[in-house]
Amino acid sequence: MLGKNRIKKIENLEPLLKLDVLDLHGNQISKVENLGHLSELRVLNLAGNLIAHVNQVMGLLSLAELNLRRNKIRTVIEINTLPNLQRLFLSFNEISRLVLVCVSL
């Protein structure tokens, strides 16, 4: 758990190939990046950051829960590339556009 810190960028996670939960809530992250190699990640919590756009989530094939509450999100893209997504939290954002948010069951 790395919540409630001053992290500004998601980086240096390359060695953590078996990581299944990543909690970075309450930081200063503005971009979702450098996560594509985490193919076993099931839970990603980025709530309470400064994220404006949701993209760069391709490759997170095991992701079941994505928490993006309380960010600055205006656009959500690529959610349909998450085949195991079961829970998506987007409340308290500035969403004006959803692109391909339907997940095939």
Backbone as a ProteinNet text record, in pm:
[ID]
protein_1_A
[PRIMARY]
MLGKNRIKKIENLEPLLKLDVLDLHGNQISKVENLGHLSELRVLNLAGNLIAHVNQVMGLLSLAELNLRRNKIRTVIEINTLPNLQRLFLSFNEISRLVLVCVSL
[TERTIARY]
83.7	0	88	66.7	143.5	50.9	-66.1	-162.4	-119.3	-173.6	-151.5	-3.8	62.7	201.3	210.7	326	345.9	394.7	353.3	395	332	412.8	365	358.9	429.8	438.6	441.9	371	376.1	498.7	596.8	719.9	792.4	891	978	906	799.8	726.9	761	852.3	886.2	922.5	993.6	1028.5	910.4	799	687.7	585.4	630	545.5	429.1	439.1	333.8	240.8	259.4	177.4	30.3	-56.5	-198.7	-283.4	-230.6	-301.9	-205.4	-249.7	-168.2	-256.4	-222.2	-298.6	-213.8	-247.4	-176.6	-273.8	-375.8	-476.1	-416	-473.1	-433.6	-293.6	-248.4	-116.6	-132.7	-33.6	-36.7	-14.9	-63.6	-46.4	-141.1	-86.9	-169.3	-191.9	-121.7	-130.5	-124.2	-211.3	-205.8	-103.2	8.4	114.9	200.4	279.7	377.4	315.6	197.4	130.1	108	128.4	95.8	159.2	271.7	341.5	284.5	193.4	137.7	16.6	40.4	-68.8	-147.2	-93.9	-165.5	-234.1	-227.1	-289.5	-441.3	-501.6	-646	-715.3	-647.5	-707.2	-612.6	-666.6	-588.7	-667.8	-612.2	-677.9	-595.7	-651	-588.3	-680.7	-767.4	-862.2	-787.2	-845.3	-790	-657.9	-640.7	-519.8	-557.3	-477.3	-499	-515.8	-566.6	-577.9	-691	-660	-759.3	-815.3	-736.7	-779.6	-746.8	-838.6	-813.8	-781	-656.9	-609.8	-487.1	-416.7	-298.2	-330.3	-446.8	-480.1	-476	-444.2	-432.7	-323.5	-345	-246.5	-280.7	-372.6	-413.6	-526.6	-494.5	-594.1	-661.8	-599.4	-657.6	-732.1	-729.1	-788	-937.7	-979.8	-1120.2	-1180.1	-1097.1	-1147.2	-1056.6	-1121.1	-1049.1	-1118.5	-1048.4	-1104.2	-1036.9	-1114.9	-1066.1	-1150.3	-1213.6	-1293.8	-1207.7	-1273.4	-1211.1	-1082.8	-1093.1	-983.4	-1032.4	-972	-1009.4	-1047.1	-1096.8	-1120.1	-1228.8	-1194.6	-1288.7	-1322.7	-1227.2	-1244.4	-1203.3	-1285.1	-1254.5	-1246.5	-1128.5	-1104.5	-1039.5	-1066.3	-1001.5	-1054.6	-1159.5	-1212.7	-1256.6	-1300.7	-1345.1	-1230.4	-1106.5	-992.2	-961.1	-1044.1	-1024.7	-1127.8	-1097.2	-1197.1	-1247.4	-1173.8	-1215.4	-1266.3	-1282.3	-1327.5	-1468.7	-1483.5	-1613	-1661.4	-1567.5	-1604.8	-1525.5	-1600.2	-1539.8	-1598.2	-1513.4	-1558.3	-1507.7	-1601.7	-1567.4	-1638.7	-1697.4	-1772.3	-1680.2	-1737.4	-1666.3	-1551.1	-1583.9	-1490.7	-1556.8	-1499.4	-1551.8	-1578.2	-1633.6	-1649.7	-1747.1	-1698.2	-1782.7	-1792.5	-1707.9	-1706.7	-1665	-1747	-1715.7	-1700.1	-1589	-1564.6	-1539.3	-1624.1	-1607.5	-1602.2	-1705.3	-1705	-1775.7	-1836	-1904.7	-1804.6	-1818.3	-1730.5	-1808.3	-1754.2	-1819.9	-1820.1	-1934.1	-1944.4	-1942.8
-118	0	124.1	209.8	333.5	454.6	438.8	547.2	661	779.6	899.2	937.6	941.2	984.2	1101.6	1122.8	1234	1183.3	1064.3	1003.3	1078.5	1116.9	1193.4	1110.6	999.8	919.3	771.4	691	545.9	496.5	444.8	399.6	297	232.4	136.3	13.1	-28.6	-148	-270.8	-257	-365.1	-496.9	-497.8	-626.4	-697.3	-629.1	-683.8	-754.6	-852.1	-919.3	-996.2	-1037.4	-1115.5	-1028.8	-897.6	-805.6	-821.3	-838.5	-853.1	-740.1	-660.6	-545.4	-427.6	-314.4	-192.9	-78.3	-23.6	84.7	210.9	305.8	433.2	549.4	527.8	632.6	750.1	867.4	984.4	1034.8	1023.3	1073.8	1192.4	1218.4	1330.9	1283	1164.2	1102	1167.5	1206.7	1273.2	1188.1	1075.8	994	846.1	765.9	620.9	569.9	518.4	474.8	366.9	299.7	200.3	84.2	41.3	-69.2	-190.3	-174.7	-278.6	-414.4	-419.2	-545.4	-620.4	-559.2	-621.8	-707.2	-814.3	-897.2	-971.4	-982.4	-1050.4	-954.5	-824.1	-724	-740.3	-759.6	-777.6	-652.5	-575.8	-458	-339.4	-229.6	-107.7	7.6	70	181.9	308.3	397.3	526	640.3	616	717.6	834.7	953.7	1070.4	1118.9	1110.3	1160.6	1276.7	1302.8	1415.4	1368.7	1248	1186	1251.2	1290.8	1356.7	1264.2	1165.8	1075.1	932.3	841.6	700.1	635	599.2	520.5	446.3	381.4	305.3	193.6	132.4	19.3	-113.2	-107.7	-231.1	-317.9	-446.1	-537.2	-580.8	-511.6	-549.2	-652	-766.9	-867.4	-931.1	-928	-989	-888.3	-760.5	-655.6	-677.6	-691.2	-711.3	-586.2	-504.7	-384.2	-265.4	-156.7	-34.2	82	144.3	254.9	384.3	471.9	601.3	715.6	693.9	798.7	920.7	1036.5	1161.6	1196.2	1200.1	1244.1	1363.1	1389.8	1499.2	1442.7	1320.2	1247.5	1312.5	1336.5	1391.3	1287.5	1200.5	1102.9	964.3	864.2	724.8	647.6	590.8	516.9	383.3	281.9	150	60.1	98.4	12	-122.6	-124.3	-250.2	-348.2	-306.1	-396.2	-472.5	-457.4	-524.1	-636.1	-755.6	-862.1	-913.2	-894.3	-946.2	-838.1	-716.5	-606.1	-632.8	-628.5	-650.7	-527.1	-448.8	-330	-209.4	-104.3	18.4	135.2	210.7	322.7	452.8	538.5	663.6	784.4	771	883	998.7	1116.3	1239.7	1271.9	1276.1	1314.3	1422.3	1451.5	1553.3	1491	1372.2	1294.8	1362.5	1382.7	1438.5	1343.3	1238.9	1148	1007.5	911	769.3	704.9	640	574.9	427.3	341.7	197.6	150.6	181	139.1	6.3	-50.3	-177	-291.3	-378.1	-492.3	-616.1	-696.4	-820.1	-918.9	-982.4	-1083	-1221.2
0	0	0	-97.2	-106.8	-108.6	-50.6	-46.4	43.9	16.8	98.9	108.5	-6	-13.4	-109.8	-166	-260.6	-395.6	-430	-556.1	-672.5	-770.4	-885.8	-1012.8	-1016.2	-1137.8	-1103.5	-1181.6	-1165	-1241.8	-1169.1	-1233.7	-1147.1	-1207.2	-1139.7	-1087	-1152.7	-1110.2	-1195.1	-1288.8	-1381.6	-1313.8	-1201.7	-1138.4	-1071.5	-1053	-975.7	-1064.8	-1140.9	-1238.6	-1176.3	-1053.6	-986.6	-901.6	-905.5	-824.9	-860	-758.7	-787.4	-728.9	-636.1	-580.7	-576.5	-633.7	-630	-581.6	-465.2	-403.9	-399.9	-484.9	-492.8	-469.3	-389.1	-366.5	-289	-311.4	-234	-261.3	-384.7	-421.8	-517.5	-597.8	-692.1	-835	-864.8	-996.1	-1096.2	-1211.5	-1311.8	-1436.1	-1446.5	-1566.5	-1531.2	-1593.1	-1577	-1678.5	-1630.4	-1720.6	-1655.1	-1737.8	-1691.5	-1614.9	-1657.5	-1589.5	-1680	-1809.3	-1906.8	-1882.9	-1816	-1789.3	-1668.6	-1594.8	-1473.4	-1509.1	-1581.6	-1634.2	-1525.9	-1404.7	-1296.4	-1199.9	-1228.3	-1141.2	-1142.6	-1024.8	-1011.8	-959.7	-872.9	-810	-827	-880.8	-897.1	-837.3	-733.8	-667.1	-691.6	-774	-803.7	-762.4	-666.9	-620.6	-557	-568.6	-501.9	-556.6	-687.2	-752.1	-844	-944.9	-1036.2	-1180.1	-1198.6	-1330.5	-1409.9	-1534.7	-1619.9	-1727.3	-1772.7	-1879.4	-1840.9	-1870.9	-1845.6	-1979.4	-1996	-2108.4	-2058	-2144.3	-2103.7	-2003.8	-2018.1	-1930.8	-2006.8	-2135.2	-2213.2	-2151.7	-2151.5	-2094.5	-1953.4	-1889.3	-1753.1	-1763.1	-1817.3	-1851.5	-1730.9	-1614.5	-1494.2	-1408.3	-1445.5	-1361.7	-1342.3	-1216.5	-1182.1	-1117.9	-1052.4	-984.8	-1015.4	-1060.6	-1092.8	-1022	-927.7	-849.8	-892.3	-953.8	-1001	-944.5	-830.6	-767.6	-735.8	-728.1	-682.3	-757.9	-889.8	-973.6	-1055.3	-1167.7	-1257.9	-1394.2	-1395.3	-1520.1	-1604.3	-1731.4	-1829.6	-1935.5	-1966.7	-2073.9	-2025.7	-2058.9	-2025.5	-2156.8	-2184.2	-2308.2	-2273.9	-2354.7	-2345.4	-2235.1	-2166.8	-2060.7	-2117.6	-2242.3	-2302.8	-2326.8	-2307.3	-2323.8	-2195.3	-2094.7	-1965.6	-1952.1	-2002.3	-2009.8	-1875.8	-1766.6	-1636.2	-1542.1	-1592.7	-1508	-1456	-1324.4	-1259.3	-1185.5	-1130.8	-1053.8	-1103.7	-1142.1	-1191.8	-1114.2	-1044.9	-963.1	-1024.7	-1068	-1135.7	-1075.4	-958.9	-900.8	-862	-853.6	-815.2	-910.7	-1040	-1144.2	-1229.1	-1343.5	-1435.4	-1571.9	-1574	-1696.6	-1792.1	-1914.8	-2020.8	-2139	-2141.6	-2255.1	-2213.7	-2249.2	-2227.8	-2364.1	-2388.9	-2517.1	-2492.9	-2552.6	-2541.5	-2397	-2318.8	-2179.1	-2155.8	-2258.8	-2242.7	-2239.6	-2142.1	-2128.8	-2169.2	-2258.8	-2300.8	-2187.1	-2167.7	-2060.3	-2116.5
[MASK]
+++++++++++++++++++++++++++++++++++++++++++++++++++++++++++++++++++++++++++++++++++++++++++++++++++++++++

